[in-house]
Amino acid sequence: MEGEPGPVGVVVPYPMLIETALFDSGPYGACAVPFDALAFDRALGILGDGRLRVGIYAGVGCMDYGDSLTKVAELLQAPVATSVSGKGVMDECHPLAVGWGYGAHATRTAELAFQKVDVVLAIGVKYSEVSTGFYSIPPHRHHIHVDANAANLGQVVSPSVCVHSDAGVFLSKLLENEARLSRPACRPLTEAIARHKEAEAKEYARCYAAHGVDPMHFVLALRRATACDALTFTDVTVVEHLAAAAYQVSRPRTYFNPVDNQAMGWSIPAALGAQAVMPGRQVVTITGDGCLLMSAMELSTAAREGLPVKFFVLDDAAYTYMQILQKSAYRRTTATQLARLDYASLAKGLGLTHIELTPGDLEAKIRGILAMHGPVLTTVPVDIGKRPIRWIEAVRGRYTRELSTGQKVRFAARIGVRSIKLFKEND
């Protein structure tokens, strides 16, 4: 009953399960809440130095402490970036919110804001591979890492100070030192953040699709059409990176993205569970057609239980994520094309309504789908075109830098040969 909060799997052997026993365990005591006072004082000394500019990197460990996090950010006049799973710990419309991540893989706004930072204050975040773009973490003069799980501290980055502490306790202790930490409002910072956000919004609005729906336009329309407390589940699709950047989240625990060991198709059963326990909330998925192959039969549960989840399937008949990765490394693709499915027949057979979303007036069409009763399977024929994806570009750069000289020569020779010879796009 201590350490990092989270789900626990318990395996009970069958011979033990069928046994009976009398026991009286008594009530559980309160969970231990860690707080390293000495490490906190060292962190406070750095944060209290007004000559050092601070940036906050917040993870899911801050999810219950959004108000305190926002107050601390305002005290320190610090830009706030989040991990992917931390989206929603702070309203992303706040003037100090810069999006997710803070390196080349992150939103451009976050990357630019953190380039001017001397101190990164990371709270309740693990620095996982997905959230860091294959550990593409830019160095900073000072790094303070705060986490309730001591095992997470210093595993990926080398902090100046490691603080073993519950995020809520740490933030409340900072607020007790308001006089020491308070800084004057920094208009140049918030104005720069606003400019960068505006520039990103213009880029997001560009259309890269030659046919079908631009997936970024779908993501933006879905955000505008859904309620601020809607529960959104993204899947293991290249569009998860577009959504992480452009899908603005204002409430905690409303945006869910697979991280670490990503399981294709997880969004469908996850959304079913969420809708079952929160029947009054809008629940939507952003699911790839490849992901649907992994868990399509779960749709029958939605029909059987009358769960009004709205499933949006991005259909381009391919494992597009794999295609992008393979083309950059091998100049061709292998085993990435999918068979064309009759989604209308699939939905009818499983007891769902089927809609196909076509380009034009996406927001109004999505609002109409959200207003429908019962579960709906909506297919969205998409074309990502040549839209740049910062996460993939950062991972590619990081991976290339990790290669040995011999590996680089071999890759260059392969790319050279395949640039001359003609190969099928998919073999």
N, C-alpha and C positions, 0 to 999 in steps of 0.2 A: 504493500500500500504506500509506496514511496517512489520517487523518481519521475520519469517522464509520463504524463497521462496518456492513455491510449487504449485501444482494444486489446484484450488478452485472450488467447486461445488456450483452452484447457482440454487435454486429451485424457479421457477416462477409459481404461481397459475394460472390456466387456465383463470379465470375471468379477471385477470390482463393482461394476455398475449394477449387477444383479444381487449383490450382497445387501444386507440390512445391518444397521448399527444404530445405537443410541448415542447421542452426543449433545453437548450444550457448549457451543463455541463462545457464547456471550456476544455482546455488541462490539463491532469494530471501533477502534479508536480513530481519532481524526488523522487524516493523511499528513505525513510530515511535509513541511514546506521548507525547502532549502534556502539558506541565505548566508553567503560568506561576507561577513561585515568588513574584514580586512581588505579583501579584494574590491569590495564596493568603494571603500575609501580611496584606493588607488585610482579606480575609474573616475571617481568624483573629482580627484585632483586634475585629471586630464580634461574632463568635460568643463570644469570651472575656469579653464584658461581661455579667456575671451579672444586671444590671438589665434586660436585654433578653430577652424571651421569644421562643423560636425555634420555628418550625414548618417541617417538611421536606416538600417536594413532590418526589417521586421518579418518574422515568420509566424507560423501557425500557433506558436507558443504565446503570442500576444492576442489571440483571437477574442478572449474574454475581457480584454483591457484596452479596447479601442479609444475610449475617452481619455484615459491616462496617457496613452501613447501620443494622442493628438496634442494634449496639453504640454507634454515634454518637448515635442517637436516645435511647438510655438515658443516655448521658453528659450530653446536653443537656436531658434530660427534655422532648423535643420531640414533639408529635403528628406522625404521618406520614400524609400523603395521597399518592395516586399518580395518575398519568394513567390513562386507560383501558387503554392498552397496557402500562402499568407494573404492572397488577394481578398480584400474586404476587412482587414484589421483596421484600416483607416479609409474613410470615404475618398475614393480616387478623384473626386472633383475638388478636393481641398486644395488651396493654393500651393501647399508644400508637398503634395503627393506627386510623385514623378513616374509611377508605374512600377513594373516588376524588374528585378535584377538591377545591376548597376555596372555591368561590363559591356563588351561588344555584343553580347548575346541578348542584351536587355532592350527595353525601349530606348530610343535615341535620347529622349528627355532625361531618363535616369542616367545614362552614360555621361551626358554632358554636365549634368548637375554634380555628379560625384567626381568629375575630373577636377573640380575646384575644392574638394574636401580634404582636410588634413586628418580627420579622425572618423573612422567608421564604427558606429555603435550598432552591433548586431545583436538582436534580442530574440530569443526563442526560435532560432533558425539553425538548420543543420549544415547548410552549404552542400546540398545533394548534387549529384552529377547533372540531373536535368535542370535544376534551378540555377546552375552556374554555367551552363553551356560547356560541359566537359571540363569543369573546373577552370573556366576562363575568368579568373578573379584578378582584377587589377590591384597592384600594391598601393598601400597608403602609409603615411608616416606613423599613424597609431591605429591600432585595431583593438576594440574592446568586444569580447564575445561573452554574452550572457545566456545561460541555458539551465533549465531545471535538471537536465541529465548530464552529469559530469562527464560521461563517456563521449559526449558530442564535442566537448571543449577542446580546441586545438587539434582536432583530427584532420581537418582540411586546410585551415589557415593557421598561421603562427601569430596569435594575438599578443599585443603588448600586455593585456590584462585579461585573464579568464575569471569570470564571476559565476560561481555555481549558485544560481538563485532562480527562484520562480520569477517569471516575467512580471507578474502583477506586483509582487513585493518589491522588486527592483525599481519599477516605475514609480510606485508610491513613495519609496525612499528618495528618489530623485525630486519628486514634487515637494517633499519636506525641506529640500534645500533650494527652494525657488529663488531666494535672494542671491544665492551664490551662482546660480546658473542663468538667471534671466539676462537676455540680450535685447537690445533695441530692434524694432522691426526692420527687416532688411528688404526694402522695396526692390533694389536691383535683382535680388535673388528671385522673388516671386514674379517679377516682370519677365525675367529670363525664362523661368519655368513656363509661364503662360505663352511666351513666344514659341518655345520649343514644342509645346503641346499643339499649338495652332499649326505649326509646320507639319507635325506628324499627322494631324487630322486631314490636312490637304493631301498628303501622300496616301493615306488610307482610302480617301475618296476616289483616287485614280482608278480607272478600270483597266485591268490587264487581261480580261477574258475576251477571246476571239469568238466564242460561242458559249451559250449557257449562262449561268450566273457566276459572277465573280464572288468567290467564297468570302472575301473580306466584306463585300457589300452585304452579303447575307448576315454575317456576324453583326455588323453595325445595325442592320434593320431589326434583327432579333432583339438586340439590346434596347432599341427604342420602343419596340412593341411590348416587351415584357414588363411586369411590375418590378419595382425596385427590390422587393423581397422574393422574387421568383428564384427557384432553385435551378441552377444551370449546371449540367454535367457534360463536360467535354470528354472526348475519347482519344485514343492513340492514333491521331491523324495529323498530317502536317498543319492542318487548320488550327490545332490546339495552340500553336505558337502565334498565329494571327489573333486568336481570341485572347490569349494571355496579354497581348499588347493593347488591343483595341476595345475589348469588352469591359467597359467601366463598371466597377463594382462599388456599391455604397454601403452595403450591409455585411456584417460578418456571417460566415457560414452560409453563403448563398451561391458561391462559385466553387466547383469541385473539378479538379484536374488530376489525372493519374501522374504520380511522380515515382521516382526510384524505379523499382521493377514494374514497368508499365504492362498492364494486361489488356490486350485488344478486346473490345466488346464490353468492357466493364461498365460503361455508362448506362446500358440498358437495365441490368439488374439493380444497379445502384439507384437509378431514378425510380424504379418500382418500389424499393424499400422506402425511399424518401417520401413518395406520394402516399404510401400506406400509413405512415406515421404523421404526416402533415397533409391531411385531405383538403384543407382549404387553400393551399398554396399552389401557384403555377409551378409545374415541373417540366423542364424541357431538356432534351439531349442534343448535342452536336456530335453525330456519329458518322464515321466513314463507312463506305460500302464494304471495305475489307473487314472492318470491325464488326459490322452487322453479321457477317458470315460466322463469326465466333459465337454469337449469342442470340441469333434471330428467334429461336424457338421460345425465348423468354417473353417475347411479345404476347404469346398466348396467355401468360399469367395476367397481363394488363387487361386483356379482354375478359378473362374468367372472373377476375376480382373487380372489374369495373373501375380500374385506376386510370384517371384521365390524363396520363402522361402524353406529351406531344413529342414524338420521336422525329427528329430531322436528320435524314440520311444524305450525306454528300456523295453524289453518284458521279463518278467518272470512269467506272469500270476498270480500276487499277489500284494497286498499292502505290499511290502517288508518292508517299513519303520515301518508300524504297527506291522508286524511280529516280527521284532527285538525288539521293545519296549515291546510287549506283552510277548514274551518268557522270557525276563529277569525278568519280574515282576510276571508272572503267570505260567511259565513253559508250556504253551500251547498257542494256538492262536484261535481267534474267528472271523469269518466273514472277513477273509483276502484273501481268494482265489478268483481269477477272472476267468471268462469263457474264453476259448481260442477263439480269434477272427481271422477271415479270413481277414487279413490286405490287401492282394492283391485285394480281391473283394471290400473291403471298399474303397480303393484308386481308383479303376476303376470306381466305382459308383459315386464318388465325382469328378472325372476328374483329378486325380493326377497320376503321375508315382509312382510305388512301387518298392522298392529294399529291399532285406533282406541281412543284413551285417553278414558275417560269419567270424570266427576267422582266423587270419593269414593275414599279409600284410594290416593291417587296414588303415594305412595312405594313401596308393595308392588307395585303394577302396573309401575312403572318398573323395579324390581329384577328382576321377572320378564322384562321385555323385555331388560334388559342381560345376563341369563343365557342368552338364546337364541343359538344358533350362527348365524353368517353375518350378512349385512347385513339390517337391519330398517327399513322405512319406517313410522313411527308418526305418524298424524295426531291432532292435539289440537284438537278444536273449542273455540275460546276466545271469551270475551267480556270485553273490557277494561273495559267499563262506563265509569264516570266516575272511574276511578282517576287521581289527580293524578300527573303526570310532571314532575319538577322540571326536567329538562333543557329540555323544550319550553316550560315556563312562563318559564324564565330567558331563553331565546332570544327568545320573544315580547316580553318586556319590553325586552330590549336592542334588538331591531329597531324597536320603537315609538319608543324614545328617539332613534334615528338618523333618523327621518323628519323632513322639513321641516314647517313649519306648514301650507303648502299641501297637502302629501301627507296630513297628519293630517286636515285638513278634508275632503278627497276621500274618504278611507277612512271617516270618521265618517258622511258623507252616504250612502255606499254601504251601510254597515251599517244605518243608520236605515231606508232604503227597503226593504232586504231583510228587516228585522225585521217590517215591516208586510205586504208582499206575500207571497203564498204561492208558493213554488217547490218543485219536486220535490227530494227529498233528494239525488238524483244525476241531473244532466242532461248 
